[in-house]
């Protein structure tokens, strides 16, 4: 199962890689040329639509905090142009929500002196992508360049800091969309930038191979517990607290339905036929497929207990 899922993801990325080098690419069709649009929130916070993913920035007293950098030179440069329309202040820091190419590859087109904040597992995923012999060649080359750009001091569970004069809380709640998701919370403004934890173009969350549906549920509960009312997803329009709570309920219901059918001995094909999802992103494994794998294979992948023994007794 895992090799089939990983192979499908690699094939999808191969199809996109050529477009990345030629110009911006989209997981979902977007007609016409790249055209970003900046939307004001409040207190100097903004989000940007029109790229392959949503980005954001916050203008503080001393500088600008950027959230995600896009997928290409064209997107990164247009993002910087959008920021320049609002302020002449310098970019003080870039926060990366996870290691997917549409959020991280644009770092290559920001000054190397700009501090970057990312979760430790996201950094490991970039390094793994750069060293993967089966990686799409175009992506492998870009990720190899990116390794030199990444910080060695990464975020573990939480970092509370001030960037550009803005009070920022960076939190990782565990594997969810990926193994290295990072949420940026602005407590003074009650705004959460959630990256692809909060995708808003599918009915159910997109869970990558190292992610977890139960981890996604835990992340949503923690995010909902924050004193916030505005949530910026990695894709799609912004969400309210009520909308986010509704998405969590829908996901929990669907997961229980899948689990009930697994208990009955149903195959993946039977479950997908009984529980269709017309909103799924064809680029990635389906939510149903991911949950089925978790329930039938285990997450993380299981190991016999003796594999943990370094020094085994004789006999």
PyMOL commands that set and color helices and strands:
alter all, ss='L'
color gray80, all
select helices_A, chain A and resi 2-22+73-86+101-109+120-131+137-147+196-198+213-224+241-263+268-274+287-297+305-308
alter helices_A, ss='H'
color red, helices_A
select strands_A, chain A and resi 37-40+45-49+55-59+64-67+91-95+115-117+158-163+166-171+183-186+191-195+230-233
alter strands_A, ss='S'
color yellow, strands_A
deselect
rebuild
show_as cartoon
